[in-house]
Amino acid sequence: MTNLTDLGVKAIRDGVASGAFSAVEVAEAFNANVAAASALNAFIVTTPDHALEAAKQADEARAAGKPAGLMAGVPIGMKDLFATLGVQTTAASHILEGFTPQYESTVSQKLWDAGAGMLGKLNLDQFAMGSSNETSYFGNVISPWRRNDGGNAALAPGGSSGGSSAAIAARLCPAATGTDTGGSIRQPAAFTGIAGIKPTYGRCSRWGIVAFASSLDQAGPMARSVEDCAIMLEAMAGFDPKDSTSLDMPVPAWSTSLNADLRGKKVGIPREYRMDGTDEEILKSWDHGIAWLKDAGAEVVEISLPHTKYALPAYYIVAPAEASSNLARYDGVRYGLRDLPDGAGLQDMYAATRAAGFGDEVKRRILIGTYVLSAGFYDAYYTQAMKVRTLIRRDFDAAFEKCDVILAPTTPTASFPLGDKVDDPLAMYLNDVFSVPASLAGLPAMSVPCGLNKDGLPLGLQLIGNVFDEQGVLNAGLAIEQRAGFTAAPERWW
Amino acid sequence: MSNYRIHGATGDWEVVIGLEVHAQVTSKAKLFSGASTEFGAEPNAQVSLVDAAMPGMLPVPNAECVRQAVRTGMAIEAEINKWSRFDRKNYFYADLPQGYQISQLYHPIVGEGKLLIEADEKAGIPHDKIIGIERIHIEQDAGKLMHDQHPTMSYVDLNRVGVALMEIVSRPDMTSPAEAGAYVRKLRAILRYVGSCDGNMEEGSMRADVNVSVRKVGDPELGTRTETKNVNSVRFVMAAIEHEARRQVDVLEDGGTIVQETRLFDPGTGTTRSMRSKEDAHDYRYFPDPDLLPLELDDQFLADCRASLPELPDAKRKRYIEELGLSEYNARELTADVEVFARFETLLAATARGIGKPENEVATQVANWSLSVAPGVMKALGDEANPAHATAEAQAAILDMQAKGEISGGQAKEIYEIVLKTGRDPAEVADTEGLKQQSDSGAIEAAVDAVLAANADKVEQYRGGKEALFGFFVGQTMKAMQGKANPGVVNSVLKAKLG
């Protein structure tokens, strides 16, 4: 008998539909894996009953001959940035510890409507701010991967969706939600040998997702195959009148339109992404990717994205600026943590609550954001960064005149040991150097696993598409997936 | 330029005034959430997840609020910006759950417009004057703190959080309290005509921030201004300006300087006091709200807004004068408020229909009735009057009888009194209570004959040239008929008989 927890979204859904196994069996198997993996610290809370209840309903619906949803019988992990009705939602912060929403985010509701169930709320970098999952109030997530040097150094699962990436790689769930503001789906996917796609800005409703940087935040699926990502994205996406920035467009049938035949397609290779400091093995994997896409029939062309080097600085102005305002609501007045020292007035309560409730990285970004929006600095920073953002968007517009999809590394390095970069925020921010430009331009982008480096750690390749062209991204991703033949899994040590 | 002056020890000063009026948009739901805006609900009964700024909540613009702002802009002949944008104004306060107010700093929905205040000698406004309006933008209201509910704690009511406001910013074009008062009254009238704000200042639907500075008469430079916040009646606006101008002159003449600051008006004492100075001013860190797309208005939307506008005060006043032949005073008074002109126009139509004459022939009679006679009767009756009985039908019936000469002006008042108290039918009252005047020329001729016969000597004198005696004969005839004779008929019969 197959090990149910090795199966992906499609295999589980089809297996439940065909009666090869029941959804309840699947949920029980994953619940057991989750319960046995506390050493990874991937979950902030587990919700085995939620998963079982959804599974029962999927089994009953099947028995009654009712049509099955896209995700029927598939238990998933939910990044703890999505508000879930009656289940604690913290954004991995102390300030929201114990906060239980009376509402369900649009994306999670769509997943439940599609037949999925929830195994638990996944750990993340606090308020999605981080690239290593070391800023969570609830502790670091530990990657299931270890170097092949026989050592047991704890490695970063990436961030901010580090709970999601670790859980999927460790077979604690077949898929999970992620959110990506500057690379928070793609970078952890690359670090853990899984796939993940950030769709075009506006594809997935932001309603009910704890906001980090509103103009950049996008939800997306993370899973172990391109096809699983396509299925789950179909379930998550769609117009939502409750989100003014939501795209009012039909959701394409991405999963059933997948096609790895790239004949007639042009793949752009951005020359500015060959940066100093990029790992040799990453560059080598990029060359493999180029070869694989050629093999799939694509023509490879060199392109230029001349403003790439300004993307990271612009991102680290725009995102903190929005965050400094978005996080103002956590003030101890209406919900969440309240720290009220004896005899304190309102201002003292704000100060005490926010000092106790936010972690260092969150405070750092609130300070940066407050600074760049301040009188006298606004034009030099925020206005300038918004201009850069426009230029970056134009770079991509020009590039997509010459090609259909762009191939680049996802990250400049493979996963690193926890603690390596915590004292050097700039080094940490550099992790996002390849992922941030697509975020600033609102473009769909995904990471697919392409192999292991000499340390035995996974590497990812990134595909960036034009606006609305998730299909082009998924197709190119599938072509790489088929040729990379990535089947490695972390050896269980937890 | 008004001739309002503050007399100081060093000479005369003039005052420069600009007003920022916050008007609550008439809409069932808030600017960015579906919560109700109804006044008077229990505290925190009208708060949505968005208003309470729960994690992950997002604003969605209410099209009705946008429409009302655009219509208001059109009513002040302003430029409507087809592209505008919402900005966040960031500050921490317990009445502001989001930690920012969504407003429009950089790109307001309505640009440059204007408003006419009419000459009013009595009020100290010698000439018509155009007051410039710089902009109108839409923004969210904040909640209300309550400090009297608990000995040591403050409570907050979030019902008003997110209610749509229009901020209407004037140019510093006003130079007397009277002009400022007239501006607020006219603006209120326009808002009420358009229906974009109910103008209810007591319920806080309309309030003004008053910017005041003073300078020596003839000085081209503007002085440093202060801003007095949240003044909520026309009277208080005028009082705040008077006090603040006087205060500033006193400070300056004592060798002091005016500090740019925010002040509060105390209606109890009619004075203003400092709330916070510029040094304590917040840095609001305005930036475009990333949760909202720019607001783009298409031509059809604008055309629909324009088509939905009613006749506005200035146009109506002009029409009353030119087409209905009303005096300037009557026209101004009748167009000053929606209820007044609505009642007038209904009554005018009913009266014209009843009498069978065009409106312009009965307009002055109806105007005098509406502005003077009817309110006088109502006021004299006080609580005895039931306003529900003041129907257009009843009043038209009275005016009809009066126009036909069936009742006199005095009888009209008496009948209306009874109608207001009892709701009885005016014609029935006239009949039953004997409140009709005699127009039957036979009866009047008989009475005149009797009066002339009884006063033959005076008839002689009259015919001899003492024409002033005509009034005596009228009086005697009226007396003989217990005041119920139609004076017009009496006059003509007398004239004929006295030859």
Chai-1 contact restraints between the chains, C-beta under 6 A:
chainA,res_idxA,chainB,res_idxB,connection_type,confidence,min_distance_angstrom,max_distance_angstrom,comment,restraint_id
A,A83,B,G56,contact,1.0,0.0,6.0,A-B,restraint_1
A,W207,B,L58,contact,1.0,0.0,6.0,A-B,restraint_2
A,G208,B,G56,contact,1.0,0.0,6.0,A-B,restraint_3
A,I209,B,G56,contact,1.0,0.0,6.0,A-B,restraint_4
A,V210,B,P55,contact,1.0,0.0,6.0,A-B,restraint_5
A,V210,B,G56,contact,1.0,0.0,6.0,A-B,restraint_6
A,S214,B,P290,contact,1.0,0.0,6.0,A-B,restraint_7
A,S214,B,D291,contact,1.0,0.0,6.0,A-B,restraint_8
A,S215,B,P290,contact,1.0,0.0,6.0,A-B,restraint_9
A,D243,B,L58,contact,1.0,0.0,6.0,A-B,restraint_10
A,S244,B,V60,contact,1.0,0.0,6.0,A-B,restraint_11
A,S244,B,L292,contact,1.0,0.0,6.0,A-B,restraint_12
A,S244,B,L293,contact,1.0,0.0,6.0,A-B,restraint_13
A,E322,B,P290,contact,1.0,0.0,6.0,A-B,restraint_14
A,S325,B,R88,contact,1.0,0.0,6.0,A-B,restraint_15
A,S325,B,N90,contact,1.0,0.0,6.0,A-B,restraint_16
A,S325,B,Y100,contact,1.0,0.0,6.0,A-B,restraint_17
A,A328,B,G99,contact,1.0,0.0,6.0,A-B,restraint_18
A,R329,B,A53,contact,1.0,0.0,6.0,A-B,restraint_19
A,R329,B,Q98,contact,1.0,0.0,6.0,A-B,restraint_20
A,R329,B,G99,contact,1.0,0.0,6.0,A-B,restraint_21
A,V333,B,A94,contact,1.0,0.0,6.0,A-B,restraint_22
A,R334,B,A52,contact,1.0,0.0,6.0,A-B,restraint_23
A,L346,B,A94,contact,1.0,0.0,6.0,A-B,restraint_24
A,Y350,B,F92,contact,1.0,0.0,6.0,A-B,restraint_25
A,L373,B,R285,contact,1.0,0.0,6.0,A-B,restraint_26
A,L373,B,F287,contact,1.0,0.0,6.0,A-B,restraint_27
A,S374,B,D283,contact,1.0,0.0,6.0,A-B,restraint_28
A,A375,B,D283,contact,1.0,0.0,6.0,A-B,restraint_29
